[in-house]
Amino acid sequence: MSGHSKWATTKHKKAVIDARRGQMFAKLIKNIEVAARTGGGDLAGNPTLYDAVQKAKKSSVPNDNIDRAVKRGSGAEAGGAEYQTIMYEGYGPNGVAILVECLTDNRNRAASEVRIALTRNGGSMADPGSVSYLFNRKGVVIVPKAPGLTEDDVLGAVLDAGAEEVNDLDEAFEVVSEPTDLVAVRTALVDAGIDYDSADASFLPSVSVPLDEDGAKKVFRLVEALEDSDDVQNVYANFDVSDEVMEAVG
């Protein structure tokens, strides 16, 4: 089980109801704009946009904001910024490998903010390619647990659609596939009447670093400092934390 996935899922749930919600909304809206610019504003013909919109809706982003972001991105309304995706690589405390995915209209600002967050929290920037080989690009669908829904139910629904595995994250199930099978997996869940929270192309670690309580606190602090930057869209890291350590850190 990926400790990072479990931690990220729990944290996302809390973010929906806490003070960081405004910042999360902004990132979700930016994601929609970019998806609409890249593949057009038609949800039926642009699966990336469809998933970005679904994720925003699940996180309670108002429909007006979502509609405006689609229009800005697709060019139907003026005012969209030119965002580019940049991936930075780094190391955190305890030798944890970190990938930082930025969506920014200012490359220099993004690089500077990532570097500052890393160096102030016991980490460092790494050369391109020195960390990314420890991760695999995968499709990840998060399915919230519901009464009567078992791991076998989820597995049965997605197996023929190309899913590779289903992991139990306590409060949700994580369905992993190749990125090219993400739409098929998500569609299979909908066809089976199973609700899902998010469907994203993600980076999952091939090797994990187990953390004790002290190490976990330091790494969590670093990840949160990185996520505080408006330019940072996603942070992927190869740490693993046991239930006991997660409990102790709170």
N, C-alpha and C positions, 0 to 999 in steps of 0.2 A: 504493500500500500504506500502511496506517495504521501508522506507527511506534509509536503508543501501544498499539495492539492487540498488536503483536508483543512489545513490552516487557512488557505486562501478562500475556501468556500465559507467557512465559519466567519471569517473577517468580512467578507462581502455582505453576508447576511446582516451583520452588525452595522456596516456602513450605510445600509439602506435606511436605518432608523436613527443614526446619530448625526452629530454636527458636521461630519465630513460629506454629507449628502450633496450639498451644492457643488462641491468639487467633482464628485463622482458624476453628477448630472452633466457637467461641462465636458467631461471626457467621453461619456456615452454619446453626446450630441456631436462632438468632433468626429467620432467614429462613423456616425451616420453620414455626415457631410462627405467624408473621404470615400466611403463606399458608394455613395450616389455619384460622386464625381468620376470614380473609376469605372463603374458599370452601369450608370444611368439610374433614373429615378423610379423605374418600374419594379416594384417588389417581387412580382411574379417572375420576372426575367433576370433578377439580380439577387441570387441567394445570399451573398455577403451582406447586402443591404437589408434583406429580410431578417437575417439573424441579428444584425445590429439594432434594428427597430424592435424586434421581439425582446431583446435584452434590456433595452431602454424602458419598454413598457413594463416588464417584470420588476424593474427598479423604480417604478412609479414616476418616471419622467412624464410631464404633461404632454398630451397629444399635440397641442399647438406648437410646442417646442420641437417635437419630432417632425411634424409636417414642414415647419420652416427650415429645419436642417436639411431635409430631403430636397426642398426647392432650391436652397442655396447651393447645395452640392451639385445638383443636376443642371444648374444655370437658369432655372425658371424664375429665380429671384436673385437680385444682386446682393453682394456683401460677403460671399464666401472667401475664405483665405486659401492660399496655396500651401497646403500641408505636405510634408514629405516624411516618409517612415525611415528612421535610422535606428540601427541596433548597436548598442554599446556593450562591451564585455568587461567584466571586472571580477575581483575576488573580494569576499567578505571575511569577517572573523572566522577562525577555525578552518580556513582554506575552502570555504563554501564558494562555488562557482555561481556567477550571477550574469544573467542576460537582461539588459534594460532596453525595452522597445519604446522608442519615442515617436510621437506624431507632432511635428513642429513646423512653424513657419519661420523659425530662426535657428539655424543649425548651431551657430556659435553659442547662443544662450543655452540651448539644450545640453551641449557638451560640457559647458561650464558648470551647470547645475548638477549634472550627474557626477562630475569629478568632485565637486565640493561635498556632495552628500556622501560619497564613498570615503573620501579622505578624513572627513570629520567623524566618521563612525567605524573606524578600524578597517576600512577596505581600501582598495586601490584599483585604478583602471588597468585593463589587460590589453595586450595586442590583439587585433582582429584575428579570429581563428583559434586563439589559445584556450578559449572556454567553450565556444559554440559546439565543438565536436562532442562535448559531454551531454548534449541534448538532441532529441529527435523531434522533428515537426510532426505533430499528431492532431487529429480532430478530437475534440473533447466536448461531450454533452453532459451537462449536470442535470440529473433528474431528482427532484425533491422526493423524499419518502412520503408515502401516503398510506393510510390504513388499508391493509390487505395487499399492498404492492410488495412483492418479494424480488430478490435478486434474480431468481429464475424467470419471473415474469418479464423483467427488463431484458434479460439475456435472450429469451425466446423471441421477443419482438424485434431485436436488432441483429441477430446472428446472420440471417440471410442478406442483410443490408451491408455487410462488410465490417461489422464491429469485431474488434480483436479481443477485448476484455471488458468486464464490468467490475468496478471496484466499489466496496462499501466504505463510504466516508462518514459513517455515523448518522449524519442528518440528511445525507443525499447519496445517490449512486453516481459514479463517474463512468461514462461509457467512452472507451478509447477506440479510435479507428485511424486509418490513413486519412489525411486531410481531404483527399479526393472522394472519400466515402462519407464525408460529414453530412452532406445534404440528404443522401439516401438513408442514413441512420436517423437523422432528425425526422424525416418524413415517415419512416417506419414506426417511430414512437407515436407520432400524431395519429397515424392510421390505426394503431393499437389502442388509442384512447389514453395514452400515457403522457402526462404533462411534463414539460422540461423547463428549467430555469434559463439555461444559456447553451449556445452551440458555437464554439470558437475553434479556429485553428490555433493551437497552443504549442509550447515547447515543454516536453517532459524529459526529465533527466534519465540517462541510462545508468548512472552510478550516483548513489546518494551518500551524503555525509551525515552520520548520526550526531545529534547535538544533545549536550546535557543542559541543565537549566540555565547556567551562566551563558553558555554559547548561544542558546535559543534567544535569550533576552537581547544579546548584542546583535544577532542577525535580524530579529524582528524590528529592532530600533533602526537598523540600516535600511531595511526594506521600506519601512514607513517614511523615513527621510527621503528616499528616492521617490516614493509615490506622492509626496507632498508637492513635487514639481508638476506644474500644469502640463509640461511637455511630455512627461512620462506617462505612457498609456498602460504598459504592463511590465511587471518585474517577474522574471522566472529564476528560480534558484534550486540548487540540488541538495537542500538539507532535508533531513528526516527527523521528525520529533515524535517521541512515543506519547501515548495518551497521558502517562504520568507526568511527563515534562510539560505537556500542554496545560494540564491541570494546575501544575505548580506555578507556571508563568501567568496563568489567568488570561 
